[in-house]
Amino acid sequence: MSQASHSASSNSGLNKFIKKPSSRTLKTIIISSAHGMHDTYSSFIAPLLPFLIDRLSLSKAEAGLFVLVYQGVSILQPIIGHIGDRTNLRKFALFAPAVTGIFLSLLGTAPSLSTALIYCLIGGISSATLHATLPALVASLSGKNIGRGMSIWMIGGELGVMLGPLLVTAVISTFSIEATPWLMVGGILSSIALSYYLKDLPSHNGTEKRKSKIPFRDLAAILLPMAGIAVVRSPLRATSIIYMPVFLLENGASLWSAGIIFSLAQGIGMIGTISGGPLSDRIGYRVTMILAMIISSLSMIAFTLTQGIIQIIFLCLQSIATLVVLPIGLAVVQRSFPENRSLANGIYLALMFAINALAGVATGFMYDQIGGQQTFFWSGVLAMFGAAIVLFLPREENLPKLI
């Protein structure tokens, strides 16, 4: 064999092990980076609240308006999604990192409460446009692997949520609150880059049936069980995300160790975000969701009944299992409505926002009435019912075929 033939053979063997991502996968990753950059700015609000309260002499109730206004605009997602299914809103969604970045970077230096609320309103509209439109674009690029595509999409958002508080806190600590407007540069550059690299990307809606009727019955068949699953899962999510640091402190952990344990659980939970979509593509979304529900429920119950390192292990396992469900839910919605992806996605995310917001208040009330351990325990028990509700979702073979 000649040296050239041997080299070609070696390269061929090497290429079997090193598989370059397809063009569609690369575009999915690029879109996911937009999600990550955008959600970096979305997570600025909470760290900025103490400074805004002091700067603008606000009460706690007034400070709560910022999150309410920013997230409350999510109710517009079904409308935005419906428009996005009939016109190409992609180009507007690609500018969301810039728009949200500009106005939430300015939030810390807002001269008045009304100005700050306007910033949150504009940022919220930008956020709603991105979240209602771009997941549908990711789904269209994912072909038969919508679950994997939704996992990639959500990884970007999770990384942004983790990075944002660290970034804005570091800037304030190193310089001052007056330096936060400079953070908008990242969002602006991100949108410019996205608009360039994705300039030839077609609208996410691959069908010409732009004037098709809204499938209300089909939407109900998918979204009502999904809402039911969200209702029984939401207390577990609220205890894990909102009240976990409080619970750990009340049970003897130091402020430092409580922060480390909480960050560890949230970080490890990304394993669920990464694996949930691909796993559902392989073994089916109903089986994957049922297993995730059962494991997250039992892990939360075990967490309340154990201590020390064993308790931390159960907390991490619960975090992984809980986050498995999120990309699967998005993937099922995207797959079920190929002609109305943005509309279905908008309704789904609006429902999730409303249910989780109410659950945060309800779980806090439970915590005050029966204590943290009982609240965590019963949130785990309630989540178990989600496994039964999954059975009301259509079987995979009854969903639209993927091309």
Secondary structure, DSSP 8 states (H G I E B T S, - for coil): --HHHHHHHHHHHHHHHS----HHHHHHHHHHHHHHHHHHHHTTHHHHHHHHHHHHT--HHHHHHHHHHHHHGGGGHHHHHHHHTTS--HHHHTTHHHHHHHHHHSGGG-SSHHHHHHHHHHHHHHHHHHHHHHHHHHHHHHTT-HHHHHHHHHHHHHHHHHHHHHHHHHHHHHS-GGGGGGGHHHHHHHHHHHHHHTTT---S---S-TT----HHHHHHHHHHHHHHHHHHHHHHHHHHTSHHHHHHHTT--HHHHHHHHHHHHHHTHHHHHHHHHHHHHH-HHHHHHHHHHHHHHHHHHHHH--HHHHHHHHHHHHHHHHHHHHHHHHHHHHH-TTSHHHHHHHHHHHHHHHHHHHHHHHHHHHHHH-HHHHHHHHHHHHTHHHHHHTTS--GGGS----
